[in-house]
Amino acid sequence: MRGRTMSGRGSNWLLAKVRDVGVKVIIDLRTADHTDRYDRNVAEAGLEYHNLPIDSRNTDVHQIIGSLPLLFELMDNGGFYIGIVV
C-alpha cells in the first residue's frame, strides 16, 4: 500500500484489498483523528480497529506504556496491518 493512505477519503477499496489478503486487524499508532470516519470505514470493511497512539508529544507516556500489552497481544495473534505516520 506504499504511497496510499488507507484513512483518506475514497480509500475504502484499500481496506477491502488488505482484508482480502488475510488482514483481520488494523492497528493505528497515529494520534487519534478528530472524527470516527476511519474507524467506521474499517468496521464496514469487516476489520477490527485499534487506535494505540504512540506520539509522546500528544499522548501521555503512561498511556503509551499501558497500551503495550494489547499491542503485543494483537501482534502475536497475527493478521494485522500497522498504520503509522513517519
DSSP file (Angstrom, degrees, kcal/mol; ACC not computed):
  #  RESIDUE AA STRUCTURE BP1 BP2  ACC     N-H-->O    O-->H-N    N-H-->O    O-->H-N    TCO  KAPPA ALPHA  PHI   PSI    X-CA   Y-CA   Z-CA
    1    1 A M    >         0   0    0      0, 0.0     3,-2.4     0, 0.0     5,-0.1   0.000 360.0 360.0 360.0   9.2    0.0    0.0    0.0
    2    2 A R  T 3   +     0   0    0      1,-0.3     3,-0.1     3,-0.0     0, 0.0  -0.168 360.0  20.0 -50.7 133.0    3.0    2.2   -0.1
    3    3 A G  T 3  S+     0   0    0      1,-0.3     2,-0.3     0, 0.0    -1,-0.3   0.402 107.1  98.3  87.5  -2.2    2.2    5.7   -1.3
    4    4 A R    <   -     0   0    0     -3,-2.4     2,-0.6    10,-0.0    -1,-0.3  -0.830  64.5-140.3-115.4 155.5   -1.5    5.3   -0.4
    5    5 A T    >   -     0   0    0     -2,-0.3     3,-1.4     1,-0.1     9,-0.1  -0.940   7.4-167.2-117.0 109.1   -3.4    6.5    2.7
    6    6 A M  T 3  S+     0   0    0     -2,-0.6     9,-0.2     1,-0.3     5,-0.1   0.743  89.7  55.2 -67.4 -21.6   -6.0    4.0    3.9
    7    7 A S  T 3  S+     0   0    0     -3,-0.1    -1,-0.3     3,-0.1     3,-0.1   0.511  88.5 104.7 -88.6  -3.3   -7.5    6.6    6.2
    8    8 A G  S X  S-     0   0    0     -3,-1.4     3,-1.4     1,-0.1     2,-0.0  -0.323  85.2 -86.5 -76.2 159.5   -8.1    9.0    3.3
    9    9 A R  T 3  S+     0   0    0      1,-0.2    -1,-0.1     2,-0.1    -4,-0.1  -0.364 113.5  19.2 -62.2 140.7  -11.5    9.8    1.7
   10   10 A G  T 3  S+     0   0    0     -3,-0.1     3,-0.3     1,-0.1    -1,-0.2   0.629  92.4 110.2  76.5  13.5  -12.3    7.4   -1.1
   11   11 A S    X>  +     0   0    0     -3,-1.4     3,-1.4     1,-0.2     4,-1.0   0.169  31.9 112.7-106.9  18.3   -9.8    4.8    0.0
   12   12 A N  H 3> S+     0   0    0      1,-0.3     4,-1.8     2,-0.2     3,-0.2   0.821  70.7  65.4 -59.7 -29.7  -12.3    2.1    1.2
   13   13 A W  H 3> S+     0   0    0     -3,-0.3     4,-1.8     1,-0.2    -1,-0.3   0.819  96.2  57.3 -62.7 -29.5  -11.2   -0.1   -1.6
   14   14 A L  H <> S+     0   0    0     -3,-1.4     4,-2.3     2,-0.2    -1,-0.2   0.894 103.7  51.7 -67.2 -39.2   -7.8   -0.3    0.0
   15   15 A L  H  X S+     0   0    0     -4,-1.0     4,-2.1     1,-0.2    -2,-0.2   0.899 108.9  51.1 -63.1 -39.8   -9.3   -1.7    3.2
   16   16 A A  H  X S+     0   0    0     -4,-1.8     4,-2.3     1,-0.2    -1,-0.2   0.891 108.6  52.7 -63.7 -38.6  -11.1   -4.3    1.1
   17   17 A K  H  X S+     0   0    0     -4,-1.8     4,-1.0     2,-0.2    -2,-0.2   0.931 110.3  45.5 -63.8 -46.4   -7.8   -5.3   -0.5
   18   18 A V  H  <>S+     0   0    0     -4,-2.3     5,-2.2     1,-0.2     3,-0.3   0.874 113.2  51.5 -67.9 -34.2   -5.9   -5.8    2.8
   19   19 A R  H ><5S+     0   0    0     -4,-2.1     3,-1.7     1,-0.2    -1,-0.2   0.916 106.0  55.3 -63.4 -42.2   -8.9   -7.7    4.1
   20   20 A D  H 3<5S+     0   0    0     -4,-2.3    -1,-0.2     1,-0.3    -2,-0.2   0.716 104.1  53.9 -67.0 -20.7   -8.8  -10.0    1.1
   21   21 A V  T 3<5S-     0   0    0     -4,-1.0    -1,-0.3    -3,-0.3    -2,-0.2   0.341 131.3 -87.2 -95.9   7.5   -5.2  -10.9    1.6
   22   22 A G  T < 5S+     0   0    0     -3,-1.7     2,-0.3     1,-0.3    -3,-0.2   0.443  77.0 143.6 109.8  -0.3   -5.8  -12.0    5.2
   23   23 A V      < +     0   0    0     -5,-2.2    -1,-0.3    -6,-0.2    57,-0.2  -0.572  13.7 168.6 -72.8 133.8   -5.5   -8.9    7.4
   24   24 A K        +     0   0    0     55,-3.5    24,-2.6    -2,-0.3     2,-0.4   0.592  59.2  46.7-115.7 -22.0   -8.1   -9.0   10.2
   25   25 A V  E     -ab  48  80A   0     54,-1.9    56,-2.1    22,-0.2     2,-0.6  -0.984  59.9-154.2-132.9 132.4   -7.0   -6.2   12.5
   26   26 A I  E     -ab  49  81A   0     22,-3.3    24,-2.2    -2,-0.4     2,-0.6  -0.933  11.2-164.3-102.3 122.9   -5.9   -2.6   11.8
   27   27 A I  E     -ab  50  82A   0     54,-3.3    56,-2.8    -2,-0.6     2,-0.7  -0.939   5.1-163.7-109.0 112.1   -3.6   -1.2   14.4
   28   28 A D  E     +ab  51  83A   0     22,-3.3    24,-2.4    -2,-0.6    56,-0.2  -0.860  14.0 178.2-102.3 110.1   -3.4    2.6   14.1
   29   29 A L        +     0   0    0     54,-2.9    25,-2.0    -2,-0.7    26,-0.3   0.394  49.2 107.0 -92.1   2.6   -0.5    4.0   16.0
   30   30 A R  S    S-     0   0    0     53,-0.4     2,-0.2    23,-0.2     3,-0.1  -0.392  86.8 -90.3 -77.5 158.2   -1.3    7.6   15.0
   31   31 A T        -     0   0    0      1,-0.1    -1,-0.1    22,-0.1    -2,-0.1  -0.503  64.7 -87.2 -63.4 136.9   -2.7   10.2   17.3
   32   32 A A        -     0   0    0     -2,-0.2    -1,-0.1     1,-0.1     4,-0.1  -0.081  41.4-122.0 -54.5 141.5   -6.5    9.9   17.1
   33   33 A D        -     0   0    0      2,-0.2    -1,-0.1    -3,-0.1     0, 0.0  -0.206  22.7-113.1 -70.9 171.3   -8.3   11.9   14.4
   34   34 A H  S    S+     0   0    0      2,-0.0     2,-0.3    -2,-0.0    -1,-0.1   0.595  98.9  47.8 -84.7 -11.0  -11.0   14.3   15.3
   35   35 A T  S    S-     0   0    0      1,-0.0    -2,-0.2     0, 0.0     3,-0.2  -0.760  75.2-132.6-121.5 170.4  -13.6   12.1   13.6
   36   36 A D  S  > S+     0   0    0     -2,-0.3     4,-2.5     1,-0.1     5,-0.2   0.131  72.1 113.8-106.3  19.2  -14.5    8.5   13.7
   37   37 A R  H  > S+     0   0    0      1,-0.2     4,-2.6     2,-0.2     5,-0.2   0.915  78.0  46.6 -56.9 -48.0  -14.7    8.1    9.9
   38   38 A Y  H  > S+     0   0    0      2,-0.2     4,-2.5     1,-0.2    -1,-0.2   0.910 110.7  52.8 -63.9 -42.3  -11.7    5.8    9.6
   39   39 A D  H  > S+     0   0    0      1,-0.2     4,-2.2     2,-0.2    -1,-0.2   0.930 112.0  46.3 -56.4 -46.6  -13.0    3.7   12.5
   40   40 A R  H  X S+     0   0    0     -4,-2.5     4,-2.8     1,-0.2    -2,-0.2   0.911 110.9  51.6 -64.0 -43.5  -16.3    3.3   10.7
   41   41 A N  H  X S+     0   0    0     -4,-2.6     4,-1.4     2,-0.2    -1,-0.2   0.896 109.9  49.7 -61.4 -40.7  -14.7    2.5    7.3
   42   42 A V  H  <>S+     0   0    0     -4,-2.5     5,-2.2     2,-0.2     3,-0.3   0.934 112.6  46.8 -63.3 -46.3  -12.6   -0.2    8.9
   43   43 A A  H ><5S+     0   0    0     -4,-2.2     3,-1.7     1,-0.2    -2,-0.2   0.901 109.5  53.8 -63.1 -41.0  -15.6   -1.7   10.6
   44   44 A E  H 3<5S+     0   0    0     -4,-2.8    -1,-0.2     1,-0.3    -2,-0.2   0.797 104.4  56.0 -64.5 -27.6  -17.6   -1.6    7.4
   45   45 A A  T 3<5S-     0   0    0     -4,-1.4    -1,-0.3    -3,-0.3    -2,-0.2   0.478 122.6-108.9 -81.4  -2.0  -14.8   -3.5    5.6
   46   46 A G  T < 5S+     0   0    0     -3,-1.7     2,-0.3     1,-0.3    -3,-0.2   0.751  76.6 129.2  82.5  24.9  -15.2   -6.2    8.2
   47   47 A L      < -     0   0    0     -5,-2.2     2,-0.3    -6,-0.1    -1,-0.3  -0.786  60.0-117.9-112.7 155.7  -12.0   -5.5   10.1
   48   48 A E  E     -a   25   0A   0    -24,-2.6   -22,-3.3    -2,-0.3     2,-0.4  -0.734  30.8-152.9 -88.7 139.7  -11.2   -4.9   13.8
   49   49 A Y  E     +a   26   0A   0     -2,-0.3     2,-0.4   -24,-0.2   -22,-0.2  -0.953  16.9 176.6-122.4 134.1   -9.8   -1.5   14.6
   50   50 A H  E     -a   27   0A   0    -24,-2.2   -22,-3.3    -2,-0.4     2,-0.7  -0.991  14.0-158.3-134.1 126.7   -7.5   -0.4   17.5
   51   51 A N  E     +a   28   0A   0     -2,-0.4   -22,-0.2   -24,-0.2   -19,-0.1  -0.919  20.3 165.0-104.6 112.5   -6.1    3.1   18.0
   52   52 A L        -     0   0    0    -24,-2.4   -21,-0.1    -2,-0.7    -2,-0.0  -0.732  24.2-154.5-126.5  79.2   -3.0    3.0   20.2
   53   53 A P        -     0   0    0      0, 0.0   -23,-0.2     0, 0.0    14,-0.1  -0.251  17.8-179.2 -62.1 139.2   -1.3    6.3   19.7
   54   54 A I        +     0   0    0    -25,-2.0     2,-1.0    11,-0.0   -24,-0.1   0.230  39.8 122.4-121.2  11.7    2.5    6.4   20.3
   55   55 A D    >>  -     0   0    0    -26,-0.3     4,-1.8     1,-0.2     3,-1.6  -0.662  45.5-163.4 -78.6 102.7    3.2   10.1   19.7
   56   56 A S  T 34 S+     0   0    0     -2,-1.0     5,-0.2     1,-0.3    -1,-0.2   0.637  84.9  62.6 -68.1 -13.0    4.8   11.1   23.0
   57   57 A R  T 34 S+     0   0    0      1,-0.1    -1,-0.3     3,-0.1     3,-0.1   0.771 120.3  22.8 -78.0 -24.7    4.2   14.8   22.2
   58   58 A N  T <4 S+     0   0    0     -3,-1.6     2,-0.4     1,-0.1    -2,-0.2   0.447 120.1  60.0-119.2  -4.5    0.5   14.3   22.1
   59   59 A T  S  < S-     0   0    0     -4,-1.8    -1,-0.1    -5,-0.0     2,-0.1  -0.991  87.2-109.3-130.6 133.6    0.0   11.2   24.2
   60   60 A D    >>  -     0   0    0     -2,-0.4     4,-1.9     1,-0.1     3,-0.8  -0.362  25.3-131.4 -59.7 132.9    0.9   10.7   27.9
   61   61 A V  H 3> S+     0   0    0      1,-0.3     4,-2.5     2,-0.2     5,-0.2   0.811 107.3  57.9 -59.5 -31.5    3.8    8.3   28.1
   62   62 A H  H 3> S+     0   0    0      2,-0.2     4,-2.3     1,-0.2    -1,-0.3   0.860 105.2  50.5 -67.3 -34.8    2.0    6.2   30.8
   63   63 A Q  H <> S+     0   0    0     -3,-0.8     4,-1.3     2,-0.2    -2,-0.2   0.899 110.1  50.4 -67.0 -41.0   -0.9    5.7   28.3
   64   64 A I  H >X S+     0   0    0     -4,-1.9     4,-0.6     2,-0.2     3,-0.6   0.949 112.8  45.4 -60.8 -49.6    1.6    4.5   25.7
   65   65 A I  H >< S+     0   0    0     -4,-2.5     3,-1.1     1,-0.2    -2,-0.2   0.893 110.3  55.2 -62.4 -40.0    3.2    2.1   28.1
   66   66 A G  H 3< S+     0   0    0     -4,-2.3     4,-0.4     1,-0.2    -1,-0.2   0.766 105.3  53.0 -64.4 -25.9   -0.2    0.9   29.3
   67   67 A S  H <X S+     0   0    0     -4,-1.3     4,-2.3    -3,-0.6    -1,-0.2   0.584  85.5  87.6 -86.2  -9.5   -1.2    0.1   25.7
   68   68 A L  H <X S+     0   0    0     -3,-1.1     4,-2.9    -4,-0.6     5,-0.3   0.886  82.0  55.2 -61.1 -41.9    1.8   -2.1   25.0
   69   69 A P  H  > S+     0   0    0      0, 0.0     4,-2.2     0, 0.0    -1,-0.2   0.922 111.6  45.1 -58.2 -41.6    0.4   -5.4   26.4
   70   70 A L  H  > S+     0   0    0     -4,-0.4     4,-2.7     2,-0.2     5,-0.2   0.918 112.6  51.6 -65.7 -42.7   -2.6   -5.1   24.0
   71   71 A L  H  X S+     0   0    0     -4,-2.3     4,-2.2     1,-0.2    -1,-0.2   0.936 112.1  45.8 -58.1 -47.8   -0.3   -4.1   21.1
   72   72 A F  H  X S+     0   0    0     -4,-2.9     4,-2.5     2,-0.2    -1,-0.2   0.879 112.0  51.9 -65.2 -37.9    1.9   -7.2   21.7
   73   73 A E  H  X S+     0   0    0     -4,-2.2     4,-1.7    -5,-0.3    -2,-0.2   0.930 110.4  48.2 -63.5 -45.2   -1.2   -9.4   22.0
   74   74 A L  H  X S+     0   0    0     -4,-2.7     4,-0.6     1,-0.2    -2,-0.2   0.900 113.6  47.5 -61.7 -40.8   -2.6   -8.2   18.7
   75   75 A M  H >< S+     0   0    0     -4,-2.2     3,-0.8    -5,-0.2    -1,-0.2   0.888 108.4  54.5 -69.1 -38.4    0.8   -8.7   17.0
   76   76 A D  H 3< S+     0   0    0     -4,-2.5    -1,-0.2     1,-0.2    -2,-0.2   0.835 103.8  56.7 -62.6 -32.4    1.1  -12.2   18.5
   77   77 A N  H 3< S-     0   0    0     -4,-1.7    -1,-0.2    -5,-0.2    -2,-0.2   0.693 100.8-152.0 -74.4 -18.3   -2.3  -13.1   17.0
   78   78 A G    <<  +     0   0    0     -3,-0.8    -1,-0.1    -4,-0.6   -54,-0.1  -0.084  62.1  94.1  76.2-178.3   -1.1  -12.2   13.5
   79   79 A G        +     0   0    0      1,-0.2   -55,-3.5   -56,-0.1   -54,-1.9   0.871  65.1 134.4  63.8  40.8   -3.2  -11.0   10.6
   80   80 A F  E     -b   25   0A   0    -57,-0.2     2,-0.4   -56,-0.2    -1,-0.2  -0.825  46.1-153.5-123.3 159.5   -2.6   -7.3   11.3
   81   81 A Y  E     -b   26   0A   0    -56,-2.1   -54,-3.3    -2,-0.3     2,-0.5  -0.999  16.1-149.4-125.7 131.4   -1.7   -4.1    9.5
   82   82 A I  E     -b   27   0A   0     -2,-0.4     2,-0.5   -56,-0.2   -54,-0.2  -0.907   7.2-160.7-106.8 126.5    0.0   -1.3   11.4
   83   83 A G  E     +b   28   0A   0    -56,-2.8   -54,-2.9    -2,-0.5   -53,-0.4  -0.907  22.2 155.8-105.0 128.3   -0.6    2.3   10.3
   84   84 A I        -     0   0    0     -2,-0.5     2,-0.5   -56,-0.2   -54,-0.0  -0.994  36.2-133.2-150.0 146.2    1.8    5.0   11.4
   85   85 A V              0   0    0     -2,-0.3    -2,-0.0     1,-0.1     0, 0.0  -0.892 360.0 360.0-100.8 128.1    2.9    8.4   10.1
   86   86 A V              0   0    0     -2,-0.5    -1,-0.1     0, 0.0     0, 0.0   0.380 360.0 360.0-115.2 360.0    6.6    9.0    9.9
